[in-house]
Amino acid sequence: MDRLSSTSNIFPAGRDDFTGQLGLIWQVIKEPLIVPVLKLLVVVCLGMSVMLFVERVYMGVVIVFVKLLWKKPNKRYKWEPIKDDIELGNSAYPMVLVQVPMYNEKEVYQLSIGAACGLSWPSDRIIIQVLDDSTDPAIKSLVEAECQRWASKGINIKYEIRDNRKGYKAGALKEGMKHSYVKQCDYVAIFDADFQPEPDFLWRTIPFLSRNPEIALVQARWKFVNSDECLMTRMQEMSLDYHFTVEQEVGSATYAFFGFNGTAGVWRIQALNEAGGWKDRTTVEDMDLAVRASLKGWKFVYVGDLKVKNELPSTFKAFRYQQHRWSCGPANLFRKMAMEILKNKKVSLWKKCYVIYSFFFVRKIVAHIVTFLFYCVVLPATVLIPEVSVPKWGSVYIPSVVTLLNAVGTPRSLHLVVFWILFENVMSLHRTKATLIGLLEAGRANEWVVTEKLGDATKSKLPAKGTRKPHIRIGERLHLLELCFGAYLFFCGCYDFAFGKNRYYIFLFLQATAFFIAGFGYVGTFVPHS
């Protein structure tokens, strides 16, 4: 008995000693190391927050002036419809190439090809070019058969394939421009596989280019057909609506520059060739081309009134891949082009400052990093280290104003603004990681995963009422990074609830819940494998 009791007393003492040693180590490194580093991070984050705040306020002020005082693009560029010419006949109309790049687009290929073939334009002055990079032979056959079906109706449609996927979408577009029949074309309209332009799209865009020889690009706005599919698509709509209603409008009205969205736009082929054509050095070939064309002195026009229907990614997996590409690509392009933009002599100093500072640095780098670093790492850490504090203007006032300025682009979703904040913070984890990969040109810098389109797949694959739900493997939905950060934020929230004074725990518990929901895969539409 004595031996047993003496043995049982060893472990509690050992645990106390171990805990005491950890506490001692923490106290030793906290003051000289952790506190100064955290204070520095707070200063850096506050500086980035101010940069983002100034950028958003500036954009808000300019967009108000644009809406109230600026002329609409139609009047600013003297838009006039192209008129019939009895003598010239259809030759009075410019020759237009319509490119539809696609890759294994089983769910949407009919919609996109049908919409492209349905464009209203003189039939002998338009060429539809389907660039099929599909690797699935069955899907290839379906796409080719669809092209043949439209060709039998008298549509001038070309089905083009290649023996490799080098350069991905940029490579396909580049190869498409090499065909002999393209030489007769003046302009090229581009539509991704899930985009469905209205029949009058060319009538509303081509006159900008034909009447204004200095314009290289006419960009239309995106209209999301599945924005009400789930909460995740509503959140995406809020983010993208700000981009289209504010960022694109301001860039077009003030500097005649903005990033080409890669689809739903028309290029002057002369400008495209003069800028060096399509390049596959980054995963944002559209933005790359736009920047290069702008440095040649070409102007861009954004037509916000012209909307093209398309589909938002509704599965969390597809959305994560898309956001990786959209965050990594611009950062990598910034790394490659910053000096080239600075040294350029064809554009004004103000335009160069706008492109480098506002377009790239603040929106594509600072916005992602500060959202994640400040709200998901530094602010929770100050709960554990009370020696470091964050001023109220940095933790409450600036974020509130920035959030409201972002959210006004989608008035119908203002009641969802809290969910949007939490969701954006979760996604900032992946955007920051992708941004750093792009800046450092690390392993996944040139990774390209085509965004999955579902079309009507959700209707056909979701189980009917009363039927047995399909078995879903946990591994398909588990995301460890989100779960780890959810645990970190939950721990910080518990600590703040027990010992803190700032009441950050309200935010921390909500944000932890958002990370856990994403970590367990309960985000977006889940389509089980058939």
Secondary structure as the mmCIF struct_conf table of DSSP 4:
data_model
#
loop_
_struct_conf.conf_type_id
_struct_conf.id
_struct_conf.beg_label_comp_id
_struct_conf.beg_label_asym_id
_struct_conf.beg_label_seq_id
_struct_conf.end_label_comp_id
_struct_conf.end_label_asym_id
_struct_conf.end_label_seq_id
HELX_RH_AL_P HELX_RH_AL_P1 ASP A 2 ILE A 29
HELX_RH_PI_P HELX_RH_PI_P1 LYS A 30 ILE A 34
HELX_RH_AL_P HELX_RH_AL_P2 VAL A 35 LEU A 68
TURN_TY1_P TURN_TY1_P1 LEU A 69 LEU A 69
BEND BEND1 TRP A 70 TRP A 70
HELX_LH_PP_P HELX_LH_PP_P1 LYS A 71 LYS A 72
HELX_RH_AL_P HELX_RH_AL_P3 PRO A 73 ARG A 76
TURN_TY1_P TURN_TY1_P2 TYR A 77 LYS A 78
HELX_LH_PP_P HELX_LH_PP_P2 PRO A 81 ASP A 84
TURN_TY1_P TURN_TY1_P3 ILE A 86 LEU A 88
HELX_RH_3T_P HELX_RH_3T_P1 GLY A 89 ALA A 92
BEND BEND2 TYR A 93 TYR A 93
HELX_LH_PP_P HELX_LH_PP_P3 PRO A 94 MET A 95
STRN STRN1 VAL A 96 MET A 102
BEND BEND3 TYR A 103 ASN A 104
TURN_TY1_P TURN_TY1_P4 LYS A 106 VAL A 108
HELX_RH_AL_P HELX_RH_AL_P4 TYR A 109 CYS A 117
TURN_TY1_P TURN_TY1_P5 GLY A 118 GLY A 118
BEND BEND4 TRP A 121 TRP A 121
HELX_RH_3T_P HELX_RH_3T_P2 SER A 123 ARG A 125
STRN STRN2 ILE A 126 ASP A 132
HELX_RH_AL_P HELX_RH_AL_P5 PRO A 137 ALA A 151
TURN_TY1_P TURN_TY1_P6 SER A 152 GLY A 154
STRN STRN3 ILE A 157 GLU A 160
BEND BEND5 ASP A 163 ASP A 163
TURN_TY1_P TURN_TY1_P7 LYS A 166 GLY A 167
HELX_RH_AL_P HELX_RH_AL_P6 TYR A 168 GLY A 176
TURN_TY1_P TURN_TY1_P8 MET A 177 LYS A 178
BEND BEND6 HIS A 179 HIS A 179
HELX_RH_3T_P HELX_RH_3T_P3 SER A 180 GLN A 184
BEND BEND7 ASP A 186 ASP A 186
STRN STRN4 TYR A 187 ILE A 190
TURN_TY1_P TURN_TY1_P9 ALA A 193 ASP A 194
STRN STRN5 GLN A 196 GLN A 196
TURN_TY1_P TURN_TY1_P10 PRO A 199 ASP A 200
HELX_RH_AL_P HELX_RH_AL_P7 PHE A 201 ARG A 211
TURN_TY1_P TURN_TY1_P11 PRO A 213 GLU A 214
STRN STRN6 ILE A 215 PHE A 224
TURN_TY1_P TURN_TY1_P12 VAL A 225 ASP A 228
BEND BEND8 GLU A 229 CYS A 230
HELX_RH_AL_P HELX_RH_AL_P8 LEU A 231 TYR A 242
HELX_RH_PI_P HELX_RH_PI_P2 HIS A 243 GLU A 247
HELX_RH_AL_P HELX_RH_AL_P9 GLN A 248 VAL A 250
HELX_RH_PI_P HELX_RH_PI_P3 GLY A 251 TYR A 255
BEND BEND9 ALA A 256 ALA A 256
BEND BEND10 GLY A 262 ALA A 264
STRN STRN7 GLY A 265 ARG A 268
HELX_RH_AL_P HELX_RH_AL_P10 ILE A 269 GLU A 274
TURN_TY1_P TURN_TY1_P13 ALA A 275 GLY A 276
BEND BEND11 ARG A 281 THR A 283
HELX_RH_AL_P HELX_RH_AL_P11 GLU A 285 LEU A 295
TURN_TY1_P TURN_TY1_P14 LYS A 296 GLY A 297
STRN STRN8 LYS A 299 ASN A 310
STRN STRN9 THR A 315 THR A 315
HELX_RH_AL_P HELX_RH_AL_P12 PHE A 316 LYS A 343
BEND BEND12 LYS A 345 VAL A 347
HELX_RH_AL_P HELX_RH_AL_P13 LEU A 349 CYS A 353
HELX_RH_PI_P HELX_RH_PI_P4 TYR A 354 VAL A 366
HELX_RH_AL_P HELX_RH_AL_P14 ALA A 367 PHE A 372
HELX_RH_PI_P HELX_RH_PI_P5 LEU A 373 VAL A 378
HELX_RH_AL_P HELX_RH_AL_P15 LEU A 379 LEU A 384
TURN_TY1_P TURN_TY1_P15 PRO A 386 GLU A 387
BEND BEND13 VAL A 388 VAL A 388
HELX_RH_AL_P HELX_RH_AL_P16 LYS A 392 LYS A 392
HELX_RH_PI_P HELX_RH_PI_P6 TRP A 393 TYR A 397
HELX_RH_AL_P HELX_RH_AL_P17 ILE A 398 ALA A 407
TURN_TY1_P TURN_TY1_P16 VAL A 408 GLY A 409
HELX_RH_3T_P HELX_RH_3T_P4 PRO A 411 LEU A 416
HELX_RH_AL_P HELX_RH_AL_P18 VAL A 417 LEU A 440
TURN_TY1_P TURN_TY1_P17 GLU A 441 GLU A 441
TURN_TY1_P TURN_TY1_P18 GLY A 443 ASN A 446
HELX_LH_PP_P HELX_LH_PP_P4 VAL A 450 GLU A 452
TURN_TY1_P TURN_TY1_P19 GLY A 455 ASP A 456
HELX_RH_AL_P HELX_RH_AL_P19 ALA A 457 LYS A 461
BEND BEND14 LEU A 462 LEU A 462
HELX_LH_PP_P HELX_LH_PP_P5 PRO A 463 ALA A 464
TURN_TY1_P TURN_TY1_P20 LYS A 465 GLY A 466
BEND BEND15 THR A 467 THR A 467
HELX_LH_PP_P HELX_LH_PP_P6 ARG A 468 HIS A 471
HELX_RH_3T_P HELX_RH_3T_P5 ILE A 474 GLU A 476
TURN_TY1_P TURN_TY1_P21 ARG A 477 ARG A 477
HELX_RH_AL_P HELX_RH_AL_P20 LEU A 480 PHE A 499
BEND BEND16 LYS A 501 ASN A 502
TURN_TY1_P TURN_TY1_P22 TYR A 504 TYR A 504
HELX_RH_AL_P HELX_RH_AL_P21 TYR A 505 GLY A 519
TURN_TY1_P TURN_TY1_P23 PHE A 520 GLY A 521
BEND BEND17 VAL A 523 VAL A 523
STRN STRN10 GLY A 524 GLY A 524
#
